[in-house]
């Protein structure tokens, strides 16, 4: 059985998240998805709009996901080893960076492959958040 793992915040779940999970599930028998806890999101200098409990339930409910687990830290290698994952799935926006070249070497030593999927153009939680902020500002103008 091939076990795959991917991880993310999954705030404002969108089609890019769905595409990643769908593509990942097509390459493994069991897909485990780590969902970043609120405290770790804060550590990264951000704030999730959707609480962790809701985000993990949304991810868990996706038909491509076999299990959703909390992501307590950024150590993806330890998570893969603990879960028995042979493949780590990530977006290709990380491909070729020094950090991920180093990760590839570390993961390879453990027999874990990293697969990069194309980033879904035109959608991201940040873009959605910015659009919502702009709409709210426009709404406030109409109130005055």
C-alpha positions as CSV (number, residue, x, y, z in Angstrom):
1,X,0.0,0.0,0.0
2,X,1.3,3.4,-1.0
3,X,0.7,6.1,1.6
4,X,0.9,9.8,0.6
5,X,1.0,12.9,2.8
6,X,0.4,16.5,2.2
7,X,-0.1,19.4,4.5
8,X,-1.5,22.9,4.6
9,X,-3.5,25.5,6.5
10,X,-6.6,25.0,4.2
11,X,-8.1,28.3,5.2
12,X,-10.8,29.4,2.8
13,X,-10.8,26.0,1.1
14,X,-10.7,26.4,-2.7
15,X,-10.3,24.5,-5.9
16,X,-6.5,24.7,-5.7
17,X,-6.7,22.7,-2.5
18,X,-9.1,20.3,-4.1
19,X,-6.9,19.8,-7.2
20,X,-3.9,19.0,-5.0
21,X,-5.8,16.4,-3.0
22,X,-7.4,14.9,-6.2
23,X,-4.0,14.6,-7.9
24,X,-2.3,13.2,-4.8
25,X,-5.0,10.6,-4.2
26,X,-4.4,9.5,-7.8
27,X,-0.9,8.6,-7.0
28,X,-1.4,6.7,-3.7
29,X,-3.7,4.2,-2.0
30,X,-4.1,6.2,1.2
31,X,-3.9,10.0,1.4
32,X,-3.3,11.5,4.8
33,X,-3.6,15.3,5.0
34,X,-2.0,17.4,7.8
35,X,-4.0,20.5,8.7
36,X,-2.1,23.3,10.4
37,X,-3.3,24.0,13.9
38,X,-4.2,27.7,14.7
39,X,-1.1,28.2,17.0
40,X,1.3,27.2,14.2
41,X,-0.5,29.5,11.7
42,X,0.0,32.3,14.3
43,X,3.7,31.4,14.6
44,X,4.0,31.9,10.8
45,X,2.7,35.5,11.3
46,X,-0.7,34.8,9.9
47,X,-4.2,34.3,11.2
48,X,-6.7,31.7,9.8
49,X,-10.2,33.0,9.3
50,X,-11.6,29.6,9.7
51,X,-10.9,27.9,13.1
52,X,-8.8,24.7,13.1
53,X,-11.7,22.4,14.1
54,X,-13.7,23.6,11.1
55,X,-10.8,23.4,8.7
56,X,-9.9,19.8,9.7
57,X,-13.5,18.8,9.3
58,X,-13.7,20.3,5.8
59,X,-10.5,18.5,4.8
60,X,-11.7,15.2,6.4
61,X,-14.9,15.4,4.4
62,X,-13.2,15.6,1.1
63,X,-13.7,12.4,-0.8
64,X,-10.0,12.2,-1.8
65,X,-8.8,12.3,1.8
66,X,-8.5,9.0,3.8
67,X,-7.4,10.7,7.0
68,X,-6.9,14.2,8.3
69,X,-4.5,14.9,11.1
70,X,-3.4,18.0,13.0
71,X,0.0,19.5,11.9
72,X,1.7,20.7,15.1
73,X,5.0,21.8,13.6
74,X,6.8,22.3,10.3
75,X,8.7,19.0,10.4
76,X,7.3,17.2,7.4
77,X,10.0,14.5,7.4
78,X,9.1,13.3,10.9
79,X,5.4,13.4,10.0
80,X,6.0,11.2,6.9
81,X,8.1,8.7,8.9
82,X,5.5,8.6,11.7
83,X,2.6,8.1,9.3
84,X,4.5,5.6,7.1
85,X,4.2,7.9,4.0
86,X,6.3,7.1,1.0
87,X,5.4,10.2,-0.9
88,X,5.1,13.9,0.2
89,X,2.9,16.0,-2.1
90,X,3.5,19.8,-2.3
91,X,2.8,22.7,-4.7
92,X,5.4,23.5,-7.4
93,X,5.8,27.0,-6.0
94,X,8.4,25.4,-3.7
95,X,10.2,23.5,-6.5
96,X,13.9,24.4,-7.1
97,X,14.2,26.5,-3.9
98,X,17.3,25.9,-1.8
99,X,15.2,24.9,1.2
100,X,13.4,22.2,-0.9
101,X,16.5,21.0,-2.6
102,X,17.8,20.2,0.9
103,X,14.5,18.6,1.8
104,X,14.7,16.4,-1.3
105,X,18.1,15.0,-0.2
106,X,16.9,14.4,3.4
107,X,13.7,12.7,2.3
108,X,15.5,10.6,-0.3
109,X,17.8,9.2,2.4
110,X,14.6,8.0,4.1
111,X,13.1,6.5,0.9
112,X,10.4,9.2,0.7
113,X,9.7,10.8,-2.6
114,X,8.6,14.4,-3.0
115,X,6.1,15.1,-5.8
116,X,5.4,18.7,-6.9
117,X,2.0,19.5,-8.4
118,X,1.4,22.6,-10.5
119,X,0.1,25.5,-8.5
120,X,-3.5,26.3,-9.5
121,X,-3.3,29.7,-11.2
122,X,-5.7,32.4,-10.3
123,X,-6.8,31.1,-6.9
124,X,-5.3,31.2,-3.4
125,X,-6.6,31.8,0.1
126,X,-4.7,35.1,0.0
127,X,-6.4,36.2,-3.2
128,X,-9.8,35.3,-1.7
129,X,-9.0,37.1,1.5
130,X,-7.9,40.2,-0.4
131,X,-11.1,40.1,-2.5
132,X,-13.2,39.9,0.6
133,X,-11.4,42.8,2.2
134,X,-12.0,44.9,-0.9
135,X,-15.7,44.0,-1.0
136,X,-16.1,44.9,2.7
137,X,-14.4,48.2,2.1
138,X,-16.8,49.0,-0.8
139,X,-19.7,47.9,1.4
140,X,-18.6,50.3,4.1
141,X,-18.4,53.2,1.6
142,X,-22.1,52.6,0.7
143,X,-23.1,52.8,4.4
144,X,-21.7,56.3,4.8
